[in-house]
């Protein structure tokens, strides 16, 4: 693989939390080979962030970013959309499919704002007041088709975002005690995907 064809994933060294994990899971599932570069989220981060900006790897100072075929992709949901279109998959086939995938990914983006505020201690009511309605709403959309994925039998990029929201809430002990049946069904199916199952086994 030439340098222009190589894929490099840039993110923070914060384990499986956050936006970057959505992109990482997507690339793992799609079989995209990539180099991973992780950066400490400590007192060195402000200096590192400025270096990354000067290198053209992020304009805002936010990660993840992905070097892909000579381009730098930023914004975790736009990255998912770009890669889906590149692969001709994960984005649905009809206009209705694409609308639904975009809609649910936007719902996820709104959720993440609340989750981050909770993580910073700014939203103590998150688990009781914000998380349950989010999963109830997702459950309605996932129940519209026979599943287990949002689009039925076909996985979409929105599924990766939704799965990481579940996983992140588990890790921060903020997942509601009960989840809609359609969401439980989705999580079980997603974790059984071969590349995802192998990744989960790695811990």
Buried (B, 14 or more C-beta within 10 A) or exposed (E): EEEEEBBBBBBBEBEBBBBBBBBBBBBBBBEBEBEEBBBEBEEEBEEBBEEBEEEEBBEEEBBBBBBBEEEBBBBBBEBBBBBBEBBEBBBBEEEEBBEBBBEBBEBBEEBBEBBBBBBEEEBEEBBEEBBBEBBBBBBEBBBEBEBBBBBBEBBBBBBBBBBBBBBBBEEBEBBBEEBBEBBBBBBEBBBEBEEBEEBBEEE
